[in-house]
Amino acid sequence: MLIAIADCVILALYLATTIGVGFFFSRKTENTENFFLGGRGLPGWAVGFSILATAVSSVTFLAFPATTYIIDYRLYPKDFVFPLVSIFAAYYIAPAYRRRPGCVSAFQILEDSFGIVCRLYGAFSYVLMNFLKLGTVLYLLSIPISMLFETSQIAVILGCGCFVAVYSMAGGIQAVIFTDVLQGVILLVGRGGMRRGYWGTPWGTLSSVEGGRGG
């Protein structure tokens, strides 16, 4: 195993906290509205943190830097407009949901406007898109994890997939958002620590790679 015991302890604490958050909010998922909308009472700061953390994945950490290193910055333009799209959605799309009594999903709006066929088509397309995206995210995640723990990538993919499914299905959207908040805080603290040199710097790593920042 190529990971230190202290790192294993920190990882175990994080996983235990995440599962704890999921089962804590499972007591509040009494109906469909609470499960999908959190009772329509989620704080704005938590939703904002969740959007930030959701935008970052193993694709961000592995695929984008690798493509940039090998080819160019062609994958980044869509992320440059992400803040603009988020602001537009927050001011114009999200309020539309709140104005509709009893609305729990965008697919319900599709049915009300265009019929059940449109709703089913939209739901199927969304599930298919996220299924493919999830496969990419889990595969990329399995590469470094399997190397660090010296285990198979299949085991990592199955383990991570089941872990995420458990706390998400247990606590609903509230569990997802507040675990995203935890991830967002860890990202910011980790980035701040690296900037100050507490855990080394990315520039030092790049300088040690053949063809990297150091040439």
C-alpha positions in Angstrom: 0.0 0.0 0.0 1.4 3.3 -1.1 -0.6 5.5 1.3 0.4 6.4 4.9 -1.6 5.3 7.9 -2.4 8.9 8.8 -3.9 9.4 5.4 -6.0 6.3 5.8 -7.3 7.6 9.2 -8.3 10.9 7.6 -10.0 9.2 4.7 -11.9 6.9 7.1 -13.1 9.9 9.2 -14.3 11.6 6.0 -16.2 8.5 4.8 -17.7 8.0 8.2 -18.8 11.6 8.4 -20.3 11.4 4.9 -22.3 8.3 5.8 -23.4 10.0 9.1 -24.7 13.0 7.2 -26.7 10.8 4.9 -28.4 8.9 7.7 -28.9 12.0 9.8 -31.0 13.6 7.0 -32.7 10.2 6.3 -35.0 11.0 9.3 -36.3 14.1 7.5 -37.1 12.5 4.2 -40.7 11.8 5.0 -42.1 12.3 1.6 -41.1 12.9 -2.1 -40.9 16.7 -1.7 -38.5 16.4 1.3 -36.4 13.9 -0.6 -36.0 15.9 -3.8 -36.4 19.5 -2.5 -35.3 19.4 1.1 -38.7 20.8 2.2 -38.0 23.9 0.1 -35.9 25.3 3.0 -32.3 24.7 2.0 -30.0 27.7 2.8 -28.6 29.5 -0.1 -25.0 29.3 1.1 -25.2 25.5 1.2 -26.7 25.3 -2.3 -23.9 27.6 -3.6 -21.2 25.4 -2.0 -22.9 22.3 -3.5 -22.8 23.8 -7.0 -19.1 24.6 -6.6 -18.3 21.1 -5.3 -20.5 19.4 -8.0 -18.6 21.2 -10.7 -15.4 19.6 -9.6 -14.8 15.9 -10.1 -12.1 13.4 -11.0 -12.5 14.7 -14.6 -11.4 18.2 -13.3 -8.4 16.8 -11.5 -7.2 14.2 -14.0 -8.7 14.4 -17.5 -8.5 18.2 -17.9 -4.9 18.6 -16.8 -3.8 15.5 -18.8 -5.5 16.8 -22.0 -4.0 20.3 -21.4 -0.6 18.8 -21.0 -0.8 16.5 -24.0 -2.8 18.7 -26.4 -4.1 22.2 -25.4 -6.8 24.1 -23.4 -9.7 23.0 -25.6 -11.7 21.5 -22.7 -11.7 24.7 -20.6 -14.0 27.2 -22.4 -17.2 25.6 -21.1 -15.9 26.2 -17.5 -15.2 29.8 -18.2 -18.9 30.4 -18.8 -20.0 28.3 -15.8 -20.4 31.3 -13.5 -22.6 33.1 -16.0 -24.8 30.1 -16.5 -25.1 29.6 -12.7 -26.1 33.3 -12.2 -28.7 33.0 -15.0 -30.1 29.8 -13.5 -30.3 31.3 -10.0 -32.1 34.4 -11.1 -34.4 33.1 -13.8 -34.8 29.3 -13.8 -34.8 28.5 -10.1 -37.6 31.0 -9.2 -39.8 29.4 -11.9 -39.7 26.2 -9.8 -40.6 28.0 -6.6 -43.6 29.7 -8.3 -45.1 26.3 -9.2 -47.0 24.7 -6.2 -46.3 21.1 -5.8 -43.5 21.0 -8.5 -40.7 18.6 -7.5 -38.7 18.3 -10.8 -38.0 19.8 -14.2 -39.6 16.7 -15.7 -42.9 17.5 -14.1 -42.8 20.9 -15.8 -42.1 19.1 -19.1 -45.2 17.0 -18.6 -47.4 19.9 -17.7 -46.3 21.8 -20.8 -45.8 19.2 -23.5 -47.3 15.9 -22.2 -46.1 12.6 -20.7 -44.0 11.5 -23.7 -41.8 14.6 -23.4 -41.4 14.0 -19.7 -40.4 10.4 -20.2 -38.0 11.4 -23.1 -36.4 14.1 -20.9 -36.0 11.8 -17.9 -34.6 9.0 -20.0 -32.1 11.3 -21.7 -31.0 12.8 -18.3 -30.5 9.4 -16.7 -28.5 8.2 -19.7 -26.3 11.2 -19.8 -25.5 11.0 -16.1 -25.0 7.2 -16.3 -22.3 7.8 -19.0 -20.8 10.7 -17.0 -20.7 8.7 -13.8 -18.9 5.9 -15.6 -16.2 8.3 -16.7 -15.9 9.9 -13.2 -15.6 6.6 -11.4 -13.1 5.2 -13.9 -10.8 8.2 -13.6 -11.2 8.1 -9.8 -10.3 4.4 -9.7 -6.9 5.0 -11.4 -5.1 6.8 -8.5 -7.1 5.1 -5.8 -6.2 1.6 -7.1 -2.6 2.6 -7.4 -2.5 4.0 -3.8 -4.2 1.0 -2.2 -2.8 -1.5 -4.6 -6.1 -3.0 -5.5 -8.2 -3.6 -8.6 -10.0 -0.7 -10.4 -13.2 -2.7 -10.5 -13.2 -3.0 -6.7 -12.7 0.8 -6.4 -15.5 1.5 -8.9 -18.0 -0.8 -7.2 -17.0 0.4 -3.7 -17.3 4.2 -4.6 -20.5 3.7 -6.5 -22.2 1.8 -3.7 -20.9 4.3 -1.1 -22.3 7.3 -3.0 -25.6 5.5 -3.6 -26.1 4.6 0.1 -25.8 8.1 1.5 -27.6 9.8 -1.4 -30.6 7.4 -1.3 -30.7 7.6 2.5 -30.7 11.4 3.0 -32.0 12.7 -0.4 -31.1 16.1 -1.7 -30.2 17.4 1.8 -27.6 14.8 2.3 -26.2 15.4 -1.2 -25.9 19.2 -0.6 -24.4 19.1 2.8 -21.9 16.4 1.8 -21.0 18.6 -1.1 -20.5 21.5 1.4 -18.0 19.2 3.2 -16.2 18.5 0.0 -16.1 22.1 -1.0 -14.6 23.1 2.3 -11.9 20.4 2.0 -11.1 21.6 -1.5 -10.7 25.2 -0.4 -8.7 24.3 2.7 -6.5 21.9 0.7 -5.9 24.5 -2.0 -5.1 27.2 0.6 -2.7 24.8 2.3 -0.9 24.0 -0.9 -0.7 27.7 -1.8 1.0 28.4 1.6 3.3 25.3 1.1 1.9 23.3 4.1 1.6 20.1 2.0 4.1 20.9 -0.8 3.3 22.8 -4.0 2.0 21.6 -7.4 4.8 23.5 -9.1 7.4 21.4 -7.4 5.6 18.3 -8.7 5.4 19.7 -12.2 9.1 20.6 -12.1 10.0 17.0 -11.4 8.0 15.6 -14.3 9.9 15.2 -17.6 8.6 17.8 -20.0 6.7 19.5 -17.2 7.1 23.1 -15.9 10.8 22.6 -15.3 11.3 21.4 -18.9 
